[in-house]
Amino acid sequence: MSKLLIVDDEVAILEALTDILSVEGYDVATAANGAEGLAHVHRDRPDLILLDLMMPVMDGQEMLRRLKDDPSLRAIPVVVMSAGRVTKSELQGSRFLAKPFELDDLLNTVTAELQKAAG
């Protein structure tokens, strides 16, 4: 069972994504900001991270930078979720999912990234 970490400050999004992805058979954990997300990654390494960019405490941009700067973590696939425009440099090689997204797009993106990481 693949472990997913959802990092978003909107409780409704965390709950909805947790419900959807749990039903699909994923082991889902959540964090409300980048600092919580990084702490979780160090405790229990996920197979994929769904990351919102706009959050308090530590935003998704900073969390993504720290993941990519850490050789032991940079291989974890990250799907960046945002309602705003995002540049290639902000994505740092991650997949992008524009909010609001369709359920099929979410599931297809998660599946594709996990398969790519499994190589």
C-alpha positions as CSV (number, residue, x, y, z in Angstrom):
1,M,0.0,0.0,0.0
2,S,1.5,3.3,-1.0
3,K,1.8,6.0,1.6
4,L,0.7,9.5,0.7
5,L,1.2,12.8,2.6
6,I,-1.2,15.6,1.9
7,V,0.1,19.0,3.0
8,D,-2.6,21.8,2.9
9,D,-3.9,24.4,5.3
10,E,-7.5,24.0,4.2
11,V,-9.2,21.4,6.4
12,A,-12.0,20.7,3.9
13,I,-9.4,19.8,1.2
14,L,-7.5,17.6,3.6
15,E,-10.6,15.7,4.6
16,A,-11.9,15.4,1.0
17,L,-8.6,14.2,-0.4
18,T,-8.1,11.8,2.6
19,D,-11.5,10.3,2.0
20,I,-11.1,9.9,-1.7
21,L,-7.5,8.5,-1.6
22,S,-8.2,6.2,1.3
23,V,-11.1,4.6,-0.6
24,E,-8.7,4.1,-3.5
25,G,-6.5,2.0,-1.2
26,Y,-3.8,4.5,-0.2
27,D,-2.4,5.0,3.3
28,V,-3.0,8.8,3.8
29,A,-1.4,11.1,6.3
30,T,-1.9,14.9,6.5
31,A,-0.1,18.0,7.6
32,A,-1.4,21.6,7.9
33,N,1.8,23.4,6.8
34,G,5.2,22.8,5.4
35,A,6.9,22.6,8.8
36,E,4.5,19.8,9.9
37,G,4.9,18.2,6.5
38,L,8.7,18.1,6.8
39,A,8.5,16.7,10.3
40,H,6.2,13.9,9.1
41,V,8.5,13.1,6.1
42,H,11.4,12.6,8.5
43,R,9.3,10.4,10.8
44,D,7.5,8.3,8.3
45,R,8.7,8.7,4.7
46,P,5.8,8.8,2.2
47,D,5.8,7.4,-1.3
48,L,4.3,10.6,-2.7
49,I,3.5,14.1,-1.4
50,L,0.6,16.3,-2.5
51,L,1.7,19.8,-1.6
52,D,-0.2,23.1,-1.5
53,L,1.9,26.2,-2.1
54,M,0.0,28.8,-0.1
55,M,0.2,28.0,3.6
56,P,1.1,29.7,6.9
57,V,4.1,28.9,9.0
58,M,6.1,27.3,6.2
59,D,4.7,27.5,2.6
60,G,4.9,24.7,0.1
61,Q,7.7,26.5,-1.8
62,E,10.0,26.3,1.2
63,M,9.0,22.7,2.0
64,L,9.7,21.7,-1.6
65,R,13.1,23.5,-1.5
66,R,14.1,21.7,1.6
67,L,13.0,18.3,0.2
68,K,15.1,18.9,-3.0
69,D,18.1,20.1,-1.0
70,D,18.1,16.9,1.1
71,P,19.8,14.0,-0.9
72,S,17.8,11.4,1.2
73,L,14.5,13.0,0.4
74,R,14.8,14.5,-3.1
75,A,13.6,11.3,-4.8
76,I,10.2,11.5,-3.2
77,P,7.7,12.5,-5.9
78,V,5.8,15.7,-5.2
79,V,2.6,16.9,-6.8
80,V,2.2,20.6,-6.3
81,M,-1.4,21.8,-5.9
82,S,-2.3,25.5,-6.4
83,A,-5.1,27.7,-7.6
84,G,-2.5,30.3,-8.7
85,R,0.0,30.3,-11.5
86,V,3.2,28.5,-10.9
87,T,6.5,28.8,-12.8
88,K,8.8,25.9,-13.8
89,S,11.4,27.1,-11.3
90,E,8.8,27.1,-8.5
91,L,7.9,23.5,-9.3
92,Q,11.5,22.3,-9.2
93,G,10.7,19.3,-11.4
94,S,7.5,18.4,-9.6
95,R,4.1,17.6,-11.3
96,F,1.5,20.4,-11.1
97,L,-2.2,20.0,-10.4
98,A,-4.3,23.2,-10.7
99,K,-7.0,23.7,-8.1
100,P,-9.8,23.0,-8.4
101,F,-9.0,19.6,-10.1
102,E,-11.2,16.8,-11.3
103,L,-11.1,13.5,-9.3
104,D,-9.9,11.6,-12.3
105,D,-7.0,14.0,-12.8
106,L,-6.0,13.6,-9.2
107,L,-6.1,9.8,-9.3
108,N,-4.3,9.6,-12.7
109,T,-1.5,12.0,-11.5
110,V,-1.0,10.1,-8.2
111,T,-0.9,6.7,-10.1
112,A,1.5,8.0,-12.8
113,E,3.9,9.6,-10.3
114,L,4.0,6.5,-8.1
115,Q,4.6,4.3,-11.2
116,K,7.4,6.6,-12.4
117,A,9.1,6.6,-8.9
118,A,8.9,2.8,-8.8
119,G,10.7,2.8,-12.1
